[in-house]
Amino acid sequence: MHGSGYPIDIAQSDAAHPIETGRLILRPFCAADLDDLYAYHSRPEVTRYLYWDPRDRVQAAEALSRKLSQGRLDAEGEHLVLAVVRRDVGRVIGEVNLLWVSRRHRQGEIGFVFNPDHQGAGLATEAARALLGLGFDDLGLHRIVGRCLAGNLPSARLMERLGMRQEAHHVHCELFKGEWGDELVYAMLENEWRDPVGRTAP
């Protein structure tokens, strides 16, 4: 636990040691993950609220190549991207990422993408909660936010299940795939993570 001191050595989290939960393993991506990545990057229902369209196998391989270099955080503006492996089947079922927003202000931002075939069992919540633990407990962040389009109810509900507060609803704040879109902003502070009883109930 890092407490309130800053700046922090966030680079020490290179995810060399996987994060393990009851049902999942969170680890850096490897070249052998292409089939599993393509299985959900190619699906329209997955990319509906993302900034990219369904990917063919070549595009999925290019995306995987970028993820291979995102297994650690060394500087502001970088993403830590981790594959989420379901223990009982040994397959990648999605990904979570943590953006290092500010060193001085100890700010981060989480994101997640999951294969719909594995929804409904709380696995995404389990993985995202583990990522929050990495941000607050290991990296000493003070505030972590999450964003989604207003129509993306599954993502909004996931962040509410995590205990994150909705802080903003930005109306027509960006052009998204040719249409004006609203954005929801959720956040959690370090003290709210450590004292979930004191959080405002979703």
C-alpha positions in Angstrom: 0.0 0.0 0.0 1.5 3.3 -1.1 -0.7 5.8 0.9 -0.8 9.4 -0.3 2.9 10.1 -1.2 3.7 11.1 -4.8 5.3 10.9 -7.3 4.9 7.1 -7.5 7.0 4.6 -9.3 4.2 3.2 -11.4 6.6 1.5 -13.7 7.2 -1.1 -11.1 4.0 -2.8 -12.2 5.1 -4.6 -15.3 2.6 -7.4 -14.8 5.5 -9.9 -15.0 3.6 -11.8 -12.3 0.0 -12.4 -13.3 -2.9 -11.2 -11.3 -5.0 -14.1 -10.1 -8.6 -14.1 -8.8 -10.9 -16.9 -8.0 -11.8 -17.7 -11.6 -9.4 -15.6 -13.7 -5.8 -14.8 -14.5 -4.9 -11.3 -15.8 -1.6 -11.3 -17.7 0.1 -9.6 -20.6 -1.0 -10.7 -24.1 1.2 -13.1 -26.0 1.3 -14.1 -29.7 -0.7 -17.3 -29.1 -3.8 -15.3 -28.1 -4.7 -14.4 -31.7 -7.6 -16.9 -32.0 -9.2 -15.8 -28.8 -8.7 -12.1 -29.5 -10.2 -12.4 -33.0 -13.2 -14.3 -31.6 -14.5 -11.2 -29.9 -12.8 -8.3 -31.9 -14.7 -9.6 -35.0 -18.1 -9.3 -33.5 -20.4 -6.3 -34.2 -22.0 -6.4 -30.8 -18.6 -6.0 -29.2 -17.5 -3.0 -31.3 -20.9 -1.2 -31.3 -19.7 1.3 -28.6 -16.0 1.2 -29.4 -14.0 3.5 -31.7 -13.2 0.8 -34.1 -15.3 -1.5 -36.3 -15.3 -5.3 -36.3 -11.9 -6.6 -37.3 -10.9 -9.3 -39.7 -8.1 -11.7 -38.8 -5.4 -9.5 -40.2 -6.6 -6.4 -38.3 -6.9 -8.5 -35.1 -3.3 -9.6 -35.6 -2.2 -5.9 -35.9 -4.2 -5.1 -32.7 -2.6 -7.9 -30.9 0.9 -6.8 -32.0 0.3 -3.4 -30.4 -0.9 -5.1 -27.2 2.3 -7.1 -26.9 4.2 -3.9 -26.0 1.6 -2.8 -23.5 2.4 -5.1 -20.6 3.8 -2.4 -18.4 3.5 1.4 -17.5 6.5 3.6 -17.8 5.2 7.1 -18.5 2.0 9.2 -18.4 -0.3 8.5 -21.4 0.6 4.8 -21.6 -1.8 1.9 -21.3 -1.3 -1.3 -19.4 -3.4 -3.9 -21.3 -4.0 -7.3 -19.8 -5.6 -10.4 -21.2 -8.3 -11.9 -19.1 -7.9 -15.7 -19.0 -10.7 -17.9 -17.7 -9.1 -20.6 -15.6 -11.6 -23.4 -16.2 -11.2 -23.2 -20.0 -7.8 -21.7 -20.3 -8.9 -19.2 -22.9 -8.7 -15.4 -23.2 -12.3 -14.1 -22.8 -11.5 -10.3 -22.9 -9.1 -7.6 -21.9 -8.8 -4.8 -19.3 -6.7 -1.8 -19.5 -5.4 0.9 -17.2 -4.3 4.3 -18.6 -1.8 6.3 -16.5 -3.4 9.7 -16.8 -1.3 11.8 -14.4 1.7 11.1 -12.3 1.6 14.2 -10.2 -2.2 13.9 -9.5 -2.1 10.1 -9.2 -4.9 9.7 -11.8 -5.8 6.6 -13.9 -8.6 5.4 -16.2 -9.9 1.9 -16.7 -11.4 0.2 -19.7 -12.5 -3.3 -20.6 -13.7 -5.4 -23.6 -15.2 -8.9 -23.2 -16.4 -11.8 -25.3 -20.2 -11.9 -25.0 -20.1 -15.7 -24.8 -18.8 -15.3 -21.3 -21.2 -12.6 -20.0 -23.7 -13.1 -17.2 -21.4 -14.8 -14.7 -19.8 -11.8 -13.1 -16.4 -12.4 -14.8 -16.1 -8.9 -16.2 -16.8 -7.4 -12.8 -14.2 -9.8 -11.2 -11.6 -8.7 -13.7 -12.3 -5.0 -13.5 -12.3 -5.2 -9.7 -8.8 -6.8 -9.8 -7.7 -4.0 -12.1 -8.9 -1.4 -9.6 -7.0 -3.2 -6.9 -3.8 -2.9 -9.1 -4.4 0.8 -9.5 -5.1 1.6 -5.9 -3.2 -1.0 -3.9 -0.1 -1.5 -6.0 0.3 1.7 -8.0 -0.9 4.1 -5.3 -3.4 6.0 -7.5 -5.7 8.5 -5.9 -8.6 8.5 -8.4 -9.6 6.2 -11.2 -12.3 7.0 -13.8 -14.2 5.0 -16.4 -16.0 6.3 -19.4 -18.6 4.9 -21.8 -21.2 6.1 -24.3 -24.6 6.7 -22.7 -26.2 3.9 -24.7 -23.6 1.4 -23.5 -25.7 0.2 -20.5 -23.7 -3.0 -19.8 -20.5 -1.0 -19.3 -22.3 1.6 -17.2 -23.9 -1.1 -15.0 -20.5 -2.8 -14.6 -19.0 0.4 -13.2 -21.9 0.8 -10.9 -21.4 -2.7 -9.6 -17.8 -1.8 -8.9 -19.0 1.0 -6.7 -18.0 3.8 -9.0 -20.0 7.0 -8.9 -21.4 8.6 -12.0 -19.9 12.1 -12.0 -21.0 13.4 -15.4 -23.2 13.0 -18.3 -21.7 14.9 -21.2 -24.4 15.6 -23.9 -23.3 15.5 -27.6 -19.7 15.8 -26.6 -18.2 14.0 -29.6 -19.0 12.6 -33.0 -19.1 8.9 -32.7 -19.3 6.8 -35.9 -21.0 9.7 -37.7 -23.5 10.7 -35.0 -23.4 12.9 -31.9 -22.9 10.8 -28.8 -23.4 11.4 -25.0 -20.7 10.2 -22.6 -21.0 9.0 -19.0 -18.1 9.5 -16.6 -17.7 7.3 -13.5 -15.1 7.6 -10.8 -13.8 6.1 -7.6 -11.4 7.6 -5.0 -8.8 5.7 -3.1 -10.6 6.1 0.2 -13.8 4.8 -1.4 -12.0 1.7 -2.6 -10.6 1.1 0.9 -14.0 1.8 2.6 -16.7 0.4 0.4 -19.3 0.8 3.2 -18.9 4.5 3.0 -19.5 4.7 -0.8 -22.7 6.0 -2.2 -24.8 3.0 -3.2 -25.3 2.7 -7.0 
